[in-house]
């Protein structure tokens, strides 16, 4: 599949472009949906482990992510900027689940929200 944003070729199984991080297939869940459902709050910190320590970013109201002075459209783009290569950002990033008070990967919160919706 070719990315409409940057024209990079991607495997058909990819959900996000491996080069620029934009969604390749339809509308996928974003952080704004976790905020609307009460799993995260605006300005909540999220963390990821990288070589040499832990990096922290902030979730913005519209679902974008701010790391240092830069705002990224997705958690994927943020982690790719930090690490220098893409990874499964929903698994890498962790946040405080406001419904339970527990720290969880964003993927776990997303799974709970998907179950709630079905």
C-alpha positions as a Markdown table, in Angstrom:
| # | Residue | x | y | z |
|---|---|---|---|---|
| 1 | Unk | 0.0 | 0.0 | 0.0 |
| 2 | Unk | 1.3 | 3.5 | -0.9 |
| 3 | Unk | 1.0 | 6.2 | 1.7 |
| 4 | Unk | -1.1 | 9.1 | 0.4 |
| 5 | Unk | 0.9 | 11.5 | 2.6 |
| 6 | Unk | 4.5 | 10.7 | 1.7 |
| 7 | Unk | 4.2 | 8.2 | -1.2 |
| 8 | Unk | 6.2 | 5.5 | 0.7 |
| 9 | Unk | 5.5 | 1.9 | -0.1 |
| 10 | Unk | 4.2 | -0.1 | 2.9 |
| 11 | Unk | 3.2 | -3.7 | 3.5 |
| 12 | Unk | -0.6 | -4.2 | 3.1 |
| 13 | Unk | -0.7 | -5.3 | 6.8 |
| 14 | Unk | 0.5 | -1.9 | 8.0 |
| 15 | Unk | -2.1 | 0.3 | 9.7 |
| 16 | Unk | 0.3 | 3.3 | 9.9 |
| 17 | Unk | 2.9 | 4.4 | 7.3 |
| 18 | Unk | 6.4 | 3.2 | 8.4 |
| 19 | Unk | 7.9 | 6.5 | 7.1 |
| 20 | Unk | 5.6 | 9.3 | 8.3 |
| 21 | Unk | 3.2 | 7.6 | 10.7 |
| 22 | Unk | -0.1 | 8.6 | 9.2 |
| 23 | Unk | -3.0 | 6.2 | 9.2 |
| 24 | Unk | -3.1 | 4.1 | 6.0 |
| 25 | Unk | -6.5 | 2.4 | 6.4 |
| 26 | Unk | -9.7 | 4.2 | 7.3 |
| 27 | Unk | -10.1 | 5.9 | 10.7 |
| 28 | Unk | -8.3 | 4.2 | 13.5 |
| 29 | Unk | -8.9 | 4.9 | 17.2 |
| 30 | Unk | -6.9 | 7.9 | 18.5 |
| 31 | Unk | -6.1 | 9.3 | 21.9 |
| 32 | Unk | -8.9 | 11.7 | 21.8 |
| 33 | Unk | -11.3 | 8.8 | 22.0 |
| 34 | Unk | -9.5 | 7.6 | 25.2 |
| 35 | Unk | -9.9 | 11.1 | 26.6 |
| 36 | Unk | -13.6 | 11.2 | 25.7 |
| 37 | Unk | -14.2 | 7.8 | 27.3 |
| 38 | Unk | -12.4 | 8.9 | 30.6 |
| 39 | Unk | -9.3 | 6.7 | 30.3 |
| 40 | Unk | -7.0 | 9.7 | 29.9 |
| 41 | Unk | -7.3 | 13.4 | 30.7 |
| 42 | Unk | -6.0 | 16.3 | 28.7 |
| 43 | Unk | -2.4 | 17.0 | 29.7 |
| 44 | Unk | -1.9 | 13.6 | 31.2 |
| 45 | Unk | 1.7 | 12.4 | 30.9 |
| 46 | Unk | 2.5 | 9.2 | 29.0 |
| 47 | Unk | 5.9 | 7.5 | 29.3 |
| 48 | Unk | 7.9 | 5.1 | 27.2 |
| 49 | Unk | 11.2 | 3.3 | 27.9 |
| 50 | Unk | 14.0 | 4.0 | 25.6 |
| 51 | Unk | 17.7 | 3.2 | 25.7 |
| 52 | Unk | 19.2 | 5.2 | 28.5 |
| 53 | Unk | 16.0 | 5.8 | 30.4 |
| 54 | Unk | 12.3 | 6.8 | 30.2 |
| 55 | Unk | 10.9 | 9.6 | 28.0 |
| 56 | Unk | 7.7 | 11.5 | 29.0 |
| 57 | Unk | 5.2 | 13.2 | 26.7 |
| 58 | Unk | 1.9 | 14.9 | 27.2 |
| 59 | Unk | -1.5 | 13.9 | 25.7 |
| 60 | Unk | -3.3 | 17.0 | 24.2 |
| 61 | Unk | -7.1 | 17.4 | 24.2 |
| 62 | Unk | -7.4 | 16.7 | 20.5 |
| 63 | Unk | -5.4 | 13.4 | 20.8 |
| 64 | Unk | -2.1 | 14.7 | 19.6 |
| 65 | Unk | 1.0 | 14.2 | 21.7 |
| 66 | Unk | 3.6 | 16.8 | 22.8 |
| 67 | Unk | 7.1 | 15.8 | 23.4 |
| 68 | Unk | 9.5 | 18.6 | 24.5 |
| 69 | Unk | 8.5 | 21.5 | 22.2 |
| 70 | Unk | 7.1 | 19.5 | 19.3 |
| 71 | Unk | 3.5 | 18.4 | 18.8 |
| 72 | Unk | 3.0 | 15.1 | 16.9 |
| 73 | Unk | -0.3 | 13.9 | 15.3 |
| 74 | Unk | 0.0 | 10.4 | 16.8 |
| 75 | Unk | 1.8 | 8.4 | 19.5 |
| 76 | Unk | 3.4 | 6.5 | 16.6 |
| 77 | Unk | 5.0 | 9.7 | 15.2 |
| 78 | Unk | 6.2 | 10.7 | 18.7 |
| 79 | Unk | 7.9 | 7.4 | 19.5 |
| 80 | Unk | 9.5 | 7.3 | 16.0 |
| 81 | Unk | 10.9 | 10.8 | 16.6 |
| 82 | Unk | 12.3 | 9.8 | 20.0 |
| 83 | Unk | 13.7 | 6.4 | 19.0 |
| 84 | Unk | 14.6 | 7.2 | 15.5 |
| 85 | Unk | 12.6 | 4.3 | 14.1 |
| 86 | Unk | 9.0 | 3.2 | 14.3 |
| 87 | Unk | 7.5 | 0.6 | 16.8 |
| 88 | Unk | 4.1 | -0.4 | 18.1 |
| 89 | Unk | 3.4 | 2.9 | 19.9 |
| 90 | Unk | 0.2 | 1.7 | 21.6 |
| 91 | Unk | 2.3 | -0.9 | 23.4 |
| 92 | Unk | 5.3 | 1.3 | 24.0 |
| 93 | Unk | 3.5 | 4.2 | 25.6 |
| 94 | Unk | 2.0 | 3.8 | 29.1 |
| 95 | Unk | -0.4 | 6.1 | 30.9 |
| 96 | Unk | -2.4 | 6.3 | 34.1 |
| 97 | Unk | -5.8 | 4.7 | 33.4 |
| 98 | Unk | -8.2 | 7.3 | 35.1 |
| 99 | Unk | -10.9 | 4.7 | 35.5 |
| 100 | Unk | -8.8 | 2.3 | 37.6 |
| 101 | Unk | -5.8 | 4.4 | 38.7 |
| 102 | Unk | -3.4 | 1.8 | 37.3 |
| 103 | Unk | -0.5 | 2.5 | 34.9 |
| 104 | Unk | -1.3 | 0.6 | 31.7 |
| 105 | Unk | -0.1 | 0.5 | 28.1 |
| 106 | Unk | -2.3 | 2.6 | 25.8 |
| 107 | Unk | -3.1 | -0.7 | 24.0 |
| 108 | Unk | -4.7 | -2.1 | 27.1 |
| 109 | Unk | -6.9 | 1.1 | 27.5 |
| 110 | Unk | -7.8 | 0.9 | 23.8 |
| 111 | Unk | -8.8 | -2.8 | 24.1 |
| 112 | Unk | -11.1 | -1.9 | 27.1 |
| 113 | Unk | -12.7 | 0.9 | 25.1 |
| 114 | Unk | -13.3 | -1.4 | 22.1 |
| 115 | Unk | -15.0 | -3.9 | 24.4 |
| 116 | Unk | -17.1 | -1.1 | 25.8 |
| 117 | Unk | -18.2 | -0.1 | 22.4 |
| 118 | Unk | -19.2 | -3.6 | 21.2 |
